[in-house]
Amino acid sequence: MTIERLDRTFALAYECLRRKINGGRIQVANEASLQLQFAAILKSVGELLEAERSEFFSIELEKPVYSANDVFGKSGSKNAKIDILFSFTNAETKEVHRCAVEMKYFQRKNHREPNNRYDVFADIKNLENYGDFAEKCYLLVATDHNHYVDHAAYKAATAAFDFRDGRSYVSGTKAEYRTEKGYGDPITLQGSYDFKWDATAGGLHFLQLAIDPQFNAARLSDVPSHKA
């Protein structure tokens, strides 16, 4: 069993989700329904990729986790909830490989600009700090609004939070609101990222981003439970 199976599961499920939604096979009304549809597809794909008798696939939504090592930017505490956490486990060898996914669904009718863009960077920051819980991490963003995909320009005060198609983020760059009324603390990411959208005319646009968590194999055993 290899860690690469996690990547394959995500990639196949992502492509199925994107095609089914834009082909009209399934519909999503909000972020919660998008998560449920993606989780259902992940479960089907993951179970198909089980290769040995002792191997099984599992998936959890809104998984509460606790870290003794990191403070998560979104919550401002050592507690977090991972949107989707899926894994392959070998019951004989006890070998476990996990993947964490954070998801966003931005609808034109619920436009929260520029706070949605900040929230994407906050999700990336959390994913970078999920090394206690997963070897692989992904961000998935869906939207029906071109504002996030190919908008001409953002206001200078919030331009640092930019994941439009073809844009890049360089490791160590501090992204912050330069407005009179802020929204959250400045964010500095560990990784460098290139943003590439799968855009669909008249449908939902999708962005997927692989993120390398600060993984420490010695710290990864059973996923810690949430602590109040």
C-alpha positions in Angstrom: 0.0 0.0 0.0 1.5 3.3 -1.0 0.9 6.9 -0.1 0.4 7.6 -3.8 -2.9 5.8 -3.6 -4.2 8.9 -1.7 -3.3 11.1 -4.7 -5.0 8.8 -7.1 -8.2 8.6 -5.0 -8.4 12.4 -4.8 -7.6 12.9 -8.5 -10.2 10.4 -9.7 -12.9 11.7 -7.3 -12.2 15.3 -8.2 -12.6 14.6 -11.9 -15.8 12.7 -11.3 -17.2 15.5 -9.1 -16.4 18.2 -11.6 -17.8 16.4 -14.6 -21.0 15.2 -12.8 -21.8 18.7 -11.5 -21.1 20.5 -14.8 -22.9 17.7 -16.8 -26.0 18.1 -14.6 -25.8 14.6 -13.1 -25.7 16.0 -9.6 -26.5 19.4 -8.1 -25.1 21.2 -5.1 -27.0 24.0 -3.3 -24.3 25.0 -0.9 -20.9 24.1 0.6 -22.3 21.4 2.8 -23.9 19.6 -0.1 -20.7 19.9 -2.1 -18.8 18.2 0.7 -21.4 15.4 0.9 -21.3 14.8 -2.8 -17.5 14.8 -2.9 -17.3 12.5 0.1 -19.7 10.0 -1.5 -17.6 9.9 -4.7 -14.4 9.6 -2.6 -15.9 6.6 -0.8 -16.8 4.9 -4.0 -13.4 5.5 -5.6 -11.5 4.6 -2.4 -13.3 1.3 -2.0 -12.6 0.4 -5.6 -8.9 1.0 -5.0 -8.7 -1.4 -2.0 -6.2 -3.9 -3.3 -5.7 -6.5 -0.5 -8.1 -8.5 1.7 -6.7 -6.8 4.8 -7.0 -3.3 3.4 -9.9 -1.0 3.9 -10.9 2.6 3.1 -12.5 5.0 5.5 -13.7 8.6 5.4 -14.8 11.2 8.0 -16.4 14.6 7.6 -15.9 17.6 9.9 -13.2 15.6 11.8 -12.3 17.3 15.1 -8.6 17.3 15.7 -6.3 18.7 18.4 -2.6 19.6 18.0 -0.2 20.0 20.9 2.3 21.5 18.4 0.5 24.1 16.3 -2.1 26.8 16.7 -4.5 26.8 13.8 -5.1 30.2 12.1 -8.8 29.7 11.4 -9.8 28.9 15.0 -6.9 30.7 16.8 -6.5 27.6 19.0 -5.0 24.1 18.9 -8.4 22.7 17.8 -9.5 22.4 14.2 -12.1 20.5 12.1 -10.9 18.9 8.9 -13.7 19.1 6.2 -12.8 15.6 4.9 -10.3 13.1 6.2 -9.9 9.8 4.3 -7.5 7.0 4.7 -6.3 3.5 3.7 -5.6 1.1 6.5 -4.0 -2.3 6.5 -5.5 -4.3 9.3 -2.6 -6.8 9.4 0.4 -4.4 9.3 -1.4 -1.5 11.0 -0.1 0.7 8.2 -2.3 3.8 7.7 -2.1 6.6 5.1 -4.4 9.6 5.4 -5.4 12.6 3.3 -7.0 15.8 4.5 -9.2 18.0 2.3 -10.5 21.5 2.9 -13.3 22.7 0.6 -14.8 26.0 -0.3 -17.9 26.8 -2.5 -18.3 30.5 -3.4 -21.6 31.5 -5.0 -22.2 34.7 -6.8 -25.4 35.3 -4.8 -23.5 35.1 -1.5 -20.6 37.3 -2.5 -18.3 38.0 0.5 -15.5 40.0 -1.0 -12.7 40.1 -0.1 -13.2 37.8 2.9 -13.7 34.7 0.8 -10.2 35.2 -0.6 -8.8 35.5 2.9 -10.6 32.3 4.0 -8.9 30.4 1.2 -5.5 31.4 2.4 -6.5 30.5 5.9 -7.5 27.0 4.7 -4.1 26.6 3.0 -2.4 27.6 6.2 -4.3 25.0 8.2 -3.6 22.3 5.6 0.2 23.1 5.9 -0.2 22.4 9.7 -2.0 19.1 9.4 1.2 17.1 9.5 0.0 15.4 12.8 -3.0 14.0 11.0 -2.2 13.4 7.3 0.6 12.8 4.8 -1.3 14.4 1.9 -3.5 17.5 1.9 -5.6 19.2 -0.8 -7.6 22.3 -1.1 -10.7 22.2 -3.4 -12.5 25.4 -4.3 -15.7 25.6 -6.5 -17.4 28.8 -7.7 -19.9 30.1 -10.2 -18.3 33.6 -10.0 -15.5 34.6 -12.3 -14.4 37.1 -9.8 -12.1 34.5 -8.3 -11.0 33.0 -11.6 -10.1 35.8 -14.0 -11.2 39.2 -12.5 -9.1 42.0 -14.0 -7.7 43.4 -10.7 -8.3 43.5 -7.0 -8.0 46.5 -4.8 -4.5 47.1 -3.6 -5.5 46.8 0.1 -6.4 43.1 -0.3 -4.5 42.2 -3.5 -2.2 39.9 -1.6 -5.0 37.3 -1.3 -5.0 36.3 -4.9 -5.5 32.8 -6.3 -6.8 33.8 -9.8 -5.9 31.5 -12.7 -2.2 31.7 -13.6 -1.3 33.6 -10.3 1.4 32.4 -7.9 2.2 32.7 -4.2 5.9 32.7 -3.1 6.8 31.0 0.1 7.3 33.4 3.0 5.3 36.3 1.5 3.2 38.0 4.2 -0.4 38.4 3.0 -2.4 41.0 5.0 -5.4 43.3 4.8 -4.3 46.9 4.4 -7.7 48.2 5.2 -9.0 50.4 8.0 -11.2 47.6 9.2 -9.4 44.2 9.1 -10.8 40.7 8.9 -8.0 38.5 10.2 -4.4 38.3 11.1 -1.7 38.4 8.4 -1.0 35.0 6.8 2.4 33.7 5.8 2.5 30.3 4.1 5.4 27.9 4.1 4.9 26.6 0.6 5.0 28.2 -2.9 1.8 27.7 -5.0 0.8 28.0 -8.6 -3.0 28.4 -9.1 -4.6 26.8 -12.1 -8.4 26.7 -12.4 -10.5 24.2 -14.4 -12.9 26.7 -15.7 -16.2 25.8 -17.4 -18.3 28.2 -19.4 -21.8 28.4 -17.9 -20.9 26.0 -15.1 -18.9 25.7 -11.9 -15.2 26.6 -12.0 -12.9 24.4 -9.9 -9.5 24.9 -8.3 -7.5 22.0 -6.8 -4.3 22.6 -4.9 -1.9 20.0 -3.5 -0.4 21.1 -0.2 2.5 19.5 1.6 1.8 19.4 5.4 4.6 19.8 7.9 4.7 16.0 8.2 6.5 14.3 11.1 6.2 10.5 10.8 7.1 10.1 14.5 4.1 12.2 15.5 1.6 10.5 13.3 -0.2 7.6 14.9 -4.0 7.5 15.6 -5.6 10.9 14.8 -5.9 12.7 18.1 -9.4 13.4 19.4 -10.8 16.9 19.9 -10.1 18.4 23.3 -12.3 21.1 24.7 
